[in-house]
Amino acid sequence: MDIKVREYRPGDEKQIVDLLIEVFNGWPHFDLQCAPQDHWTWKYLDNPKKLNAIVVAEDGGRIVGCEHGYFLDIKIGNNTLLAHHGGDAAIDPEAQGEGIYSKINKFRRMLPQMMRCDYSYWATTNRKIIAHSRKENLPSFPRELLQVIKINDLDLHFSKNRAENRLIKKLGYTTLRNINKIKLTKRTHETGDHTIKTIDTFDDRIDAFWGSIHPHYKHIVVRNKEYLNWRYCDPRAGEYHIKQAEADGDVLGYCVYRVNKHDSEYPRGYIMDLITAPNRIDVTASLLTSALEHLDNLDVNIIYSWAVKGHPNMDILTGHGFVDSKSPLNLSHRWVNDKSNETELMASPPDQLHCQMGDVDWM
């Protein structure tokens, strides 16, 4: 093979998307209201920064490898930084063993846009990749990230998922869920000083909300109107549902969730982003209750969410029947330039760290 590595050029889209579809046996693995290539364009070309890091490997004009990334703003410590989020990567099965991924990765790191960003992050549940990251001493998220799940009907779930030790897992899940509900019943009260509304786009008030909450956080992707409407309100992204809490015309928080119908026989729910004003766990509870009621009405049996261990939101989630799935979840990062925020980041308490499923491109 005569492998050449280069940056993406307009016109590569079809070959890139075809490669992703072939390697992953379909891409993306959630239902869309548009063609996969339109989704690719939304993510990598039309993001708010209009900035990407896409590298391809070609053999005789045929694209046999690719790696993607896009850029966003993230607040770490007291500074807002330009961050790179690692996205889709694929190597043609017939071209594996040629060292293509290493060549692509080395080339990507030298791109001008990569050299000028401050921070790069990526998430994985792959145990081998997690082990490799630790071996390379790559920093992980300051506090343990948990993937929590809520299952309504265990028998239905196990009939759709051939799990081993089915009875043991069933008894363990039920016991833990019941213990959590008993322990936290008195700590998840909702109050009546706010209303929950269903919205399909974020208006200017969300910028005021962001301005009021961001001083509290030491790690959080910038959640302004432009970013949120791109991430959750563009039809090419997929179908999301949004509940917003309001009082006296002000935004107190929101919850974004979706249903993945890629497996039409067993749709799955995902809490993509749940955030409120600090110390308003009553609003968090209201938003989560409203979202879960809607998911129940849509006959969704299993729901996934992320939580920072020790964050107040974890109490709300467990009080609503979520338990730790015990699945590995790791968010690694690499400082590209200035590392001066690392010490403050790693010392941050859980309530000042916000990381949700919507901060990565999995769903």
N, C-alpha and C positions, 0 to 999 in steps of 0.2 A: 504494500500500500504506500502511496505517495501522499502522506497526510500534511495538509497545510492548515494552520490555525490563524484565524483572523476575526476581526470584530464584525458583528452583524451589519448587513447592508439591506436597504429596502429592496424587496423582491425575494428575500430569503424566507418570508413568513410561511409559505405553503410547505416547503420542505421541512422547516423546523417543526411545525405542528404535526405534519404527517409522521415525523420521527417520534415525537412525544406519544402520539396515538399508538404507534407500533410497539414501542418499548414498554409502555404502561398498560397495554391492552385496553386502550381507550383513555382519552384525556379531555378535560379533567374528570375526576371520578365523582362528579356531582351533576345533577340535572341543570341544563342551561335553557335559556329562552332564545339563544342565538347560536350561530355556528362556532365551533371551537376556535377558529381563526379570529373571529370578532372578540371572543373572550381574551385571547392572547394579546390582541391590539389594545384592549381596555387596560390590561394589567401592565404591559411593558412599554407601550408607546403613549398612552393617554393618561398616565398617572399624574398627580398634581405637579410634580417636579419636572415632568416631561424629560425624564432622565433615566437611563437604564445602563446596565452592564451586561451585554449579550455577546457571547463569544461562540463561534462555531468552528468545527473541524470538518474539512471536506477532503474528499478523495476523488480526483478527476472531475470536480464540479458537483459531486454528490455529497450532501451534508450527512455526515455519519456521527456527529457528536455536537452537543450544545450545552451551554450553561447560562443561566439567566440570573439577573438581579435587578431590583429597582431601588429607588432612593426615596427617603421620607425624612421628616424632621422628628427628632426625639429629644425629650428633655431628660438630661442626666445631671444630677446634682442641681446646681442653679443655672445651668447653661443649656441652651438649645443647640443641638448638634445635627449635622447632616449625617444620616445613617444609611447604610446599605443593607438591604434584606436579601439574603440568598434565596433564589427561587428554583425553578425546574431545571433539572440536569438529566441528560440521557445520552447513552452511547449505543449505537447500532450493535445488536448482538454479534453480527458478523465481523465487527471491527474491534471487539473487545480483546484485551491482551496486547494491544499496541501502545499502551501508555498514553492514550488520548486524553483521558481525564486530567492527568497530571500536567500535560502540555497546555490544555485549556485553562486550568486553574492558575498556572504560572503566568500565562498571557493576560488573563483577566486582572490579576493583581497589579499589573503595570499600566492599566488603562488610566488616562488622565483623570477621569471622573472618580476612579477608585482612589487615586493618590490624593485627591482633594477632600474626600469625605473623612469623617473623624472616627467612625464606629461601624462595625459590620456584625450582624447577628443572624442566627439561623436556629431553627428548632428541629428536633428529631425524636422519634421513639425507637429508633434502631439501636439495639444494645451494642452492636459492634462499632457503630459510629460514636456512640457515647463513650465507649471504652477507649477508642482512638483519640477522642478529644481530650480525655483525661490524661492519656499517655503523653500527649503533646502539651500538657499543662495549659490548655486553653481555658480562660475563665468561664465559669458557669454563672447562672443567675444567682444573685446574692442569697436568696432564700429558696427553699425547695418548692418547685412547681408541681402541682398535683392535677391529674386529670380525673375529675370526679364524674360519677354517672348516677342516673336515677332510672330505675326500671320499675314499671308499673305492674306488669304481669310476668313473673319469672318463668312460668311454664311456657308462655308464648315465646319468650326470649330464647329459652333453651331449645325449643322446637325449631327455631330458625338458626341457631348457632350450636353446632355440635361440640359442646364444651366437655372436657374430661372432668371427672369427679363432680358430676352434675348435682347430686344431692348435697354434697358437702358445700359446694359453692352457694347453692340455694339457701341452705340453713345459715351459712356465714353472712351472706348479704342481708337476709331478713333480720337476723339478730342485730347486726350493726345499725341498720337503718332504724329499727325500733328504739334502740338505745339512744341514738342521736335525737330522735324526735322527743323522747321523754326528757332528755337533758336540756334541750334548747327551746322547749315550748314557751317558757316564760321570757325568752330573750328575743323573740321574733315578732313582737306585736307591731301591727300597722296602725297608723293614726289617720285621722280624717282631715288633716289640714292641707291636703294636696289632692290632685286628680290625676288619673292615668289616661292618656290619650293615645290613640293609634295614629301615627304619622307616616307619610311616604317620602318626606324630604325634610332636611334640617334647615331652619331659617336662621336669620341673623342672631336670634337669641342664644343659639348654641355657642357663638363666639364669646358672648358675655359669660355664659356658664363656664367655658374653658378658662377664661380669664380669672374667674373666681376660684377655680380648683387647682390650677397648675402649680401655684406656690407650695402646695402641700406635698407634692410628689417629687421624689428623687429619681424615679425611672418611670417614664410614661411616653408613649408615642403621642405626638401633638394631635389633639382631637379638635380641630377647628372645622368650620362649616365646609370649606373646600375639600378637606381630606375625607370627612365623614360622608359627604354626598358622593364622592368618587367611590369610596370603599363599599358603601351599602345601598346606594340609591340609583346607580347606573344599571339599567336592565342587563347589560352585558356581563355584569358581575355575578348574576344569579339572583334568585328571589329571596329577599330578606324581609323580615317583619320587625317593626320598630314600635316600642312602647316608650312614651315620654312622660315623665312626671313634671307637673307644673303647679305653681301656686302664685296667685296674684300676677299672672302673666309671665313669671320667670320660670326658667327651666331648672329643675332640681336634680335631674338625672335621666338616664335612658337605659333601655335594654334592647339589644339587637339579637335576633335569633333567626334560625332558618330550619327548614326541613329538607333533608337530602333524600330524594326519591330515585336515586340512581339504582338502588335495589327496590324495585316497585313492590315486591312482596313484603318488604320490611323497612319502611322509611325510618330514618333516624333524625332526631332533633339535636340542635347545637345552640347553646348559649354563646354567641359570638363576642358580645361585649356588654358588661353590666357595670355601670359607674354612676355614682351619686355624689352630691356634696359630702365632704368629710363629716363624720358623726351623724349622718342621716340614715342609719340602718333601717329605720322605719320605712323610708322611701325605697331602699333596696328591696325590702321584703315585699312591698306593694308591687313593684315592677316585676319581680320574679314570680309572684303569685299570678299576676295578669298574664305573663308569658306562658306559664305552665298550664293555666286554664285553656288558653288558645291551643297549645300543643295537644292537650288532652282531647279537645274538640276535633283536632285533625287526626286522631287515632294514632298518635306517635307513642310508642311503647318505651323507647329508650332515649334518654337525653344526656348529652355530654356537656361538660363545662370545664374550664380551667380555674384554678384558684391558687393563690400564694399561701403556703402554709403559715398560719398565724394571722392572716388578714381577717378583719371583721367580716368580710363577705363569706368567709368559709363557714362561720356560724350560721349565716342565713341559708346557705346552700344545704348544709347538713340538716337544718331544721325543716327543710322542705323535702327531705328524703334522699339527698345525694350522699354518696359514700365514695371514699377513695378507691379508684379502680385498681390500684397497685400497678398500673401499667407504667413503664419507664417514660419519662418526659424530661428532656434536657434542652435548655436554651443556652447556647454557647455564644460568646462574642469575642471579637478581636479589635483591639485599638489600632487604627490605621495611622493616626498621627498623634495628637496630644493625649497623653494618658493621665492627665492631672485629675480627672474626675473619678478615677478608678477607686481610690481609697474611700471617698465619700459614698460612692455607689455601694461598695461591698459592705459598708457599715450601716446601711439604711435599714430601719425597722420594717416589718412586713406591711404595715398600713401605709407606708410611703412608696410602695412598689405596686405598679399596676401593669399586669401583663395578661392579655386575654387571647383567646383563639383567633380573634379577628386581627391580631397584630402580626400574624403569619398568613401565608397564602394557601393553607391546606383546604379551606372550605369556603 
